[in-house]
Amino acid sequence: MTRGTRVLVVDDKAELAAALADELRARGFDAVALSDAVGALAEVSRGVHDALVTDLRMPGHDGLELLAESRRVAPEAPVLIMTAFSAVDTAVEAIRRGAHHYLTKPFGSDELALFLERALDEVKVRRESRALTRSLGASLPSIVGRSAAMQEVVQLVRRLADAEVPVLILGETGTGKGLVARALHAESRRAARPFVSVNCAALPEPLLESELFGHARGSFTGATSSRSGLFASAEGGTLFLDEVGELSLAMQAKLLAVLETGRYRAVGEDRERVADVRVISATHRDLSRTEAFRPDLRYRLEVVSLELPPLRARPGDLPQLVEHFLESSRERHPASPVRRLSASAMAVLAAHDWPGNVRELQHVVERAVILGGQEEAGPDALPRLVPSGGSPRTDFGDTLVPMRELQRRYAAFVLERCEGHKRRTCETLDLDLKTLNRLLEPPVT
């Protein structure tokens, strides 16, 4: 593993850097000595090294900055930190940020070579393991479906996992964009580092900025202490921005600046932090037709796009998905006797057009597990579903009814479709809870 392996040795003491490089070359490494931290950062940015050995404290740039840049451009290249005893705490922080090991000065060349060879051996094992898994053609555990459309998704995930470029996942609500983002992370060189997810539509702009970038104590009312953001939490790993199309224009500008420079500032801070994070985003919108979304940010996020098909476009996956959700639902509800769905129940599912996609199917199957009273759950354990191309059955019959009764029946229908959750029903109908309860009251006879 040593022959031809390119190692950058960085220390502001030129004599030490040269001596260490000479020792490594004698052992077969292609070692390059660098004593200027600014030039070293430029060399690391090329991403053509196999390993980096760097001093921690240097004028111009410190070892943490070189570590972050190396993790960004060459995530698998191991980084060894050299430090004086007085800076051990900072060296431990470097380990947290992805360094493989730290060496306390003074140390011998044998010790350096030993840890360097161990780190490179680990990289080799990880690569061989991924290659073996891919050669076996095993499906990703988080992606269920044998249809051609889903197998294409699996292949794209495998190809994009190590690409280290932003990926934009497209698809209707409920198609599993979050699962695909996790699969991209799990298959990547960053798999051992954190996967952090945030729903951009769930937080107002001031909270979202603090959530993403962190904030300094006293930076706004209520900021009683400093707090790290999600970019810091995802250090060395992946940050998943779900519903990125809901970002305000101001937040879009801040996110664009991070993607362009690889740096960010916590709210209320002046110093910049390095963002060693791969960004994966998702949206159900067509951002090219969304006037409120910046084209330059879209280009940054959509270096590669991956579109998920809706469930109605892959009906052949329905039996496998049902079996998958039956198994997971039984784990959550072990007292349920349900082990399968009847043929008539499966026929009902096959006739539905699934506007809520895989997420809706998951809820339907879990309802069947909860309500089914025997091993084979029938149609009576399913909610009232809409046949493909049809419309909801409202059971009006031939009798004309007052508008109040029509409203009551529709509210009851939506409540059933929302599986009895009144809050979701209120959101769907754009009503408050008091009005919904009034609508649901039975007619006075």
Legacy VTK file of the C-alpha trace (Angstrom):
# vtk DataFile Version 3.0
C-alpha trace
ASCII
DATASET POLYDATA
POINTS 445 float
0.000 0.000 0.000
3.008 2.317 0.496
4.610 2.157 -2.962
3.600 5.274 -4.908
1.248 6.493 -2.156
1.346 10.302 -2.246
1.700 11.810 1.242
1.802 15.539 1.984
3.897 16.425 5.053
3.175 19.962 6.304
5.052 21.755 9.082
6.107 25.398 9.311
9.572 24.159 10.394
10.996 23.313 6.971
13.774 21.113 8.380
11.295 18.873 10.233
8.966 18.575 7.222
11.901 17.654 4.962
13.274 15.098 7.450
9.900 13.364 7.852
9.372 13.306 4.085
12.833 11.770 3.601
12.036 9.028 6.142
8.744 8.233 4.414
10.375 8.155 0.966
12.897 5.646 2.325
9.917 3.408 3.151
8.450 3.628 -0.353
6.032 6.549 0.045
5.858 9.369 -2.499
6.244 12.043 0.200
6.189 15.811 -0.423
7.443 18.282 2.219
5.632 21.628 2.554
6.458 24.378 5.065
4.215 27.220 3.876
0.662 26.729 5.182
-0.903 28.890 2.453
0.803 26.901 -0.287
-0.031 23.686 1.539
-3.726 24.575 1.542
-3.583 25.182 -2.203
-1.858 21.818 -2.697
-4.422 20.021 -0.523
-7.216 21.678 -2.533
-6.019 19.819 -5.637
-7.221 16.610 -4.001
-4.482 14.419 -5.526
-2.948 13.218 -2.244
-3.526 9.825 -0.633
-2.724 10.968 2.904
-1.936 14.165 4.804
0.415 14.605 7.773
0.144 18.145 9.138
1.251 20.204 12.099
-1.624 21.628 14.116
-0.478 25.193 14.763
1.084 27.144 11.912
1.010 30.767 10.731
-1.370 31.429 7.854
-3.588 28.367 8.225
-3.812 25.843 11.022
-3.999 22.078 10.754
-7.782 22.072 11.310
-8.254 24.109 8.137
-6.063 21.725 6.158
-7.990 18.807 7.676
-11.327 20.308 6.632
-10.130 20.987 3.085
-8.696 17.479 2.763
-11.961 15.968 3.995
-13.818 18.060 1.426
-11.759 17.207 -1.659
-10.435 13.749 -0.714
-12.709 12.332 2.010
-10.981 8.953 2.170
-7.436 10.297 2.446
-6.397 9.769 6.093
-5.135 12.799 8.001
-2.570 12.550 10.821
-2.120 15.551 13.097
1.245 16.482 14.634
1.043 18.556 17.809
2.898 19.710 20.888
1.728 18.321 24.237
0.177 21.686 25.152
-2.291 21.426 22.226
-3.580 17.899 22.860
-7.126 19.179 23.488
-7.195 20.745 20.012
-5.784 17.549 18.533
-8.652 15.601 20.119
-11.026 18.067 18.442
-9.294 17.247 15.147
-10.069 13.554 15.718
-13.722 14.495 16.231
-13.620 16.315 12.888
-12.323 13.291 11.040
-8.549 13.076 11.582
-7.350 9.492 11.832
-4.802 9.963 14.635
-2.594 12.545 16.332
1.104 12.302 17.198
2.588 14.243 20.117
5.991 15.772 19.392
8.642 14.490 19.596
7.927 11.173 17.894
9.972 8.720 15.840
9.688 7.985 12.133
8.736 4.373 12.965
5.693 5.606 14.887
4.624 7.898 12.043
4.994 5.132 9.441
3.076 2.662 11.609
0.009 4.860 12.032
0.140 5.980 8.402
0.198 2.385 7.139
-2.657 1.415 9.481
-4.779 4.304 8.221
-4.133 3.431 4.570
-4.934 -0.246 5.257
-8.320 0.790 6.700
-9.053 2.805 3.556
-8.184 -0.207 1.419
-10.489 -2.499 3.423
-13.399 -0.045 3.162
-12.956 0.270 -0.609
-12.791 -3.492 -1.084
-15.890 -3.977 1.076
-17.880 -1.465 -0.982
-16.671 -3.006 -4.241
-17.689 -6.485 -3.065
-21.140 -5.312 -2.029
-21.697 -3.629 -5.369
-20.399 -6.580 -7.368
-22.940 -8.804 -5.639
-25.663 -6.473 -6.864
-27.498 -6.435 -3.548
-30.313 -3.932 -3.260
-29.907 -1.074 -0.840
-31.777 -2.063 2.334
-33.623 1.255 2.593
-34.956 1.182 -0.992
-37.731 -1.357 -1.556
-38.845 -2.262 -5.075
-37.900 -4.565 -7.930
-39.417 -2.460 -10.706
-37.145 -1.136 -13.445
-37.747 2.419 -12.205
-36.567 1.631 -8.667
-33.619 -0.457 -9.813
-32.523 2.549 -11.851
-32.724 4.623 -8.671
-30.567 2.041 -6.853
-27.933 2.151 -9.588
-27.892 5.950 -9.559
-27.451 5.987 -5.789
-24.459 3.665 -6.089
-22.890 5.815 -8.814
-23.516 9.111 -7.019
-22.603 7.996 -3.498
-18.891 8.778 -3.792
-19.234 11.612 -6.291
-18.921 14.233 -3.518
-21.190 16.625 -5.424
-24.509 18.095 -4.290
-27.508 15.974 -5.304
-31.070 17.248 -5.642
-33.697 14.541 -5.076
-36.989 15.228 -6.849
-40.336 13.570 -6.344
-43.854 13.922 -5.058
-44.536 14.052 -1.338
-44.237 10.617 0.237
-42.056 8.969 -2.428
-39.161 8.335 -0.024
-36.759 11.193 -0.738
-35.397 11.073 2.805
-34.654 7.345 2.532
-32.735 7.879 -0.703
-30.729 10.679 0.907
-29.787 8.309 3.744
-28.820 5.644 1.213
-26.549 8.108 -0.601
-24.832 8.838 2.702
-24.625 5.202 3.802
-22.980 4.180 0.512
-20.507 7.064 0.514
-17.039 7.520 1.959
-18.678 9.704 4.606
-20.804 6.859 5.985
-18.948 6.745 9.304
-19.644 10.439 9.904
-23.005 12.044 10.839
-26.111 12.231 8.666
-28.086 15.305 9.724
-31.525 16.181 8.363
-33.603 19.352 8.548
-37.016 20.150 7.089
-36.677 23.664 5.638
-40.455 24.155 5.647
-40.827 23.368 9.353
-38.928 26.338 10.806
-39.385 30.111 10.367
-36.453 31.964 8.815
-34.802 33.347 12.015
-34.865 29.932 13.686
-33.701 28.158 10.533
-30.605 30.363 10.193
-29.636 29.660 13.800
-30.460 25.961 13.352
-28.218 25.666 10.294
-25.281 27.859 11.268
-25.492 28.098 15.064
-25.403 31.314 17.068
-23.262 33.203 19.572
-24.428 34.035 23.055
-26.421 37.279 23.088
-26.786 37.380 19.298
-30.570 37.719 19.663
-33.210 37.771 22.369
-33.246 34.433 24.129
-29.741 33.402 23.024
-28.490 32.811 26.571
-25.647 30.574 25.432
-23.699 29.788 22.276
-24.977 26.903 20.187
-23.520 24.918 17.309
-25.657 24.540 14.182
-26.414 21.615 11.931
-23.467 22.357 9.631
-21.200 21.802 12.646
-23.152 18.701 13.701
-22.744 17.233 10.198
-18.971 17.880 10.151
-17.337 15.370 7.818
-20.720 13.869 6.939
-23.904 14.779 5.094
-26.473 17.526 5.619
-29.894 16.753 4.118
-32.062 19.791 3.348
-35.592 18.470 2.912
-38.162 20.709 1.175
-35.380 23.076 0.125
-37.833 24.772 -2.252
-39.504 26.406 0.767
-36.448 28.508 1.716
-36.924 32.267 1.758
-34.862 34.365 -0.642
-32.707 35.617 2.249
-31.898 32.074 3.380
-31.256 31.048 -0.216
-28.561 33.746 -0.441
-26.900 32.517 2.768
-26.959 28.886 1.635
-25.540 29.846 -1.773
-22.627 31.627 -0.083
-21.784 28.461 1.900
-21.914 26.259 -1.192
-19.688 28.655 -3.156
-17.055 29.318 -0.470
-17.250 26.245 1.757
-17.420 28.597 4.760
-20.107 30.063 7.017
-20.570 32.272 10.059
-22.674 31.521 13.107
-25.295 34.173 13.848
-23.609 36.961 15.806
-20.049 35.783 15.081
-17.367 37.399 12.922
-15.058 34.438 12.410
-15.661 32.053 9.543
-15.932 28.306 9.972
-15.081 25.691 7.348
-18.016 23.536 6.216
-16.710 20.026 5.567
-20.192 18.805 4.666
-21.804 17.209 1.645
-25.189 18.803 0.946
-28.063 16.700 -0.362
-31.409 18.395 -0.856
-34.924 17.396 -1.825
-38.096 19.053 -3.046
-41.488 18.188 -4.470
-41.435 21.417 -6.519
-40.117 22.038 -10.012
-37.515 24.630 -9.004
-36.916 25.657 -12.621
-40.480 26.962 -12.699
-40.510 28.434 -9.195
-40.025 32.188 -9.504
-39.224 32.543 -5.798
-36.190 30.246 -6.080
-32.813 31.590 -7.199
-31.521 29.947 -10.393
-27.890 30.224 -9.226
-28.698 28.280 -6.060
-30.590 25.674 -8.065
-27.528 25.164 -10.267
-25.408 24.647 -7.142
-27.825 22.189 -5.551
-28.657 20.347 -8.760
-25.185 19.384 -9.901
-26.885 16.012 -10.310
-30.619 15.355 -9.897
-32.295 12.094 -8.992
-36.038 11.769 -9.596
-38.172 9.265 -7.678
-41.206 7.786 -9.446
-44.619 8.013 -7.758
-46.099 4.773 -6.444
-48.817 4.740 -9.128
-46.044 4.507 -11.762
-44.655 1.286 -10.274
-47.660 -0.891 -9.337
-45.544 -4.035 -9.539
-43.734 -2.966 -6.353
-46.951 -2.925 -4.323
-46.764 -6.548 -2.978
-43.144 -6.153 -1.874
-43.874 -2.804 -0.209
-46.910 -4.250 1.576
-44.823 -7.145 2.911
-42.109 -4.709 4.024
-44.600 -2.509 5.884
-46.390 -5.517 7.386
-43.121 -6.678 8.882
-42.158 -3.276 10.274
-45.700 -2.659 11.619
-45.748 -6.037 13.380
-42.530 -5.055 15.156
-44.258 -1.936 16.486
-47.504 -3.789 17.326
-46.402 -7.277 18.432
-49.834 -8.110 19.897
-51.520 -7.900 16.479
-52.482 -11.274 14.933
-52.223 -9.909 11.366
-49.621 -11.664 9.214
-50.850 -10.902 5.698
-53.546 -9.119 3.675
-56.260 -11.027 1.879
-56.506 -11.142 -1.909
-59.551 -8.873 -1.788
-57.679 -6.363 0.390
-54.744 -6.399 -2.039
-57.215 -5.796 -4.887
-58.472 -2.687 -3.075
-54.890 -1.431 -2.700
-54.134 -2.153 -6.376
-57.169 -0.084 -7.469
-56.051 2.983 -5.503
-54.033 5.752 -7.153
-51.931 6.582 -4.041
-51.767 10.385 -4.036
-49.748 10.140 -0.801
-47.389 7.593 -2.392
-45.342 5.165 -0.286
-45.967 7.087 2.929
-49.727 6.728 2.465
-49.343 2.996 1.833
-47.300 2.647 5.011
-50.080 4.256 7.054
-52.749 2.100 5.408
-50.856 -1.122 6.141
-50.190 -0.095 9.739
-53.911 0.611 10.189
-54.671 -2.897 8.890
-52.201 -4.382 11.392
-53.798 -2.455 14.252
-57.452 -3.089 13.312
-57.217 -6.576 11.805
-58.553 -9.235 14.149
-57.123 -12.325 12.484
-54.048 -13.522 10.629
-55.413 -12.384 7.250
-56.689 -8.813 7.253
-59.496 -8.103 4.795
-60.842 -4.911 3.195
-62.737 -4.057 6.390
-59.383 -3.295 8.059
-58.526 -0.731 5.360
-59.631 2.898 5.219
-62.000 3.959 2.454
-59.749 4.412 -0.581
-60.264 6.114 -3.928
-60.147 3.801 -6.993
-57.693 4.895 -9.695
-59.308 7.519 -11.904
-62.317 7.696 -9.627
-63.555 10.040 -6.947
-64.289 9.604 -3.244
-67.393 7.612 -2.409
-69.593 10.025 -0.484
-72.689 7.771 -0.268
-75.180 10.496 -1.097
-77.602 8.076 -2.738
-80.433 9.595 -4.731
-81.644 11.848 -1.942
-80.785 15.535 -2.023
-79.387 16.719 1.302
-78.887 20.124 2.936
-75.470 21.764 2.641
-74.902 21.296 6.392
-75.242 17.523 6.004
-72.998 17.551 2.921
-70.309 19.375 4.944
-70.663 16.895 7.807
-70.233 13.908 5.518
-67.229 15.408 3.765
-65.571 16.309 7.083
-66.152 12.718 8.248
-64.676 11.405 4.991
-61.521 13.547 5.360
-61.201 12.511 9.019
-61.250 8.862 7.935
-58.664 9.514 5.203
-56.484 11.170 7.885
-56.831 8.006 9.975
-58.707 9.770 12.777
-56.088 12.485 13.331
-58.084 15.657 13.903
-55.083 17.966 13.663
-54.236 16.659 10.176
-57.911 16.887 9.241
-58.021 20.524 10.341
-54.929 21.282 8.253
-56.437 19.572 5.207
-59.787 21.372 5.515
-58.215 24.677 6.650
-60.426 24.708 9.742
-59.861 25.149 13.458
-60.645 22.268 15.819
-63.774 23.910 17.215
-65.294 24.261 13.719
-64.376 20.678 12.810
-66.040 19.315 15.956
-69.154 21.334 15.189
-69.274 20.006 11.625
-68.966 16.421 12.844
-71.899 16.656 15.236
-74.728 14.342 14.102
-77.876 16.041 12.811
-80.534 16.772 15.403
-83.647 14.663 14.872
LINES 1 446
445 0 1 2 3 4 5 6 7 8 9 10 11 12 13 14 15 16 17 18 19 20 21 22 23 24 25 26 27 28 29 30 31 32 33 34 35 36 37 38 39 40 41 42 43 44 45 46 47 48 49 50 51 52 53 54 55 56 57 58 59 60 61 62 63 64 65 66 67 68 69 70 71 72 73 74 75 76 77 78 79 80 81 82 83 84 85 86 87 88 89 90 91 92 93 94 95 96 97 98 99 100 101 102 103 104 105 106 107 108 109 110 111 112 113 114 115 116 117 118 119 120 121 122 123 124 125 126 127 128 129 130 131 132 133 134 135 136 137 138 139 140 141 142 143 144 145 146 147 148 149 150 151 152 153 154 155 156 157 158 159 160 161 162 163 164 165 166 167 168 169 170 171 172 173 174 175 176 177 178 179 180 181 182 183 184 185 186 187 188 189 190 191 192 193 194 195 196 197 198 199 200 201 202 203 204 205 206 207 208 209 210 211 212 213 214 215 216 217 218 219 220 221 222 223 224 225 226 227 228 229 230 231 232 233 234 235 236 237 238 239 240 241 242 243 244 245 246 247 248 249 250 251 252 253 254 255 256 257 258 259 260 261 262 263 264 265 266 267 268 269 270 271 272 273 274 275 276 277 278 279 280 281 282 283 284 285 286 287 288 289 290 291 292 293 294 295 296 297 298 299 300 301 302 303 304 305 306 307 308 309 310 311 312 313 314 315 316 317 318 319 320 321 322 323 324 325 326 327 328 329 330 331 332 333 334 335 336 337 338 339 340 341 342 343 344 345 346 347 348 349 350 351 352 353 354 355 356 357 358 359 360 361 362 363 364 365 366 367 368 369 370 371 372 373 374 375 376 377 378 379 380 381 382 383 384 385 386 387 388 389 390 391 392 393 394 395 396 397 398 399 400 401 402 403 404 405 406 407 408 409 410 411 412 413 414 415 416 417 418 419 420 421 422 423 424 425 426 427 428 429 430 431 432 433 434 435 436 437 438 439 440 441 442 443 444
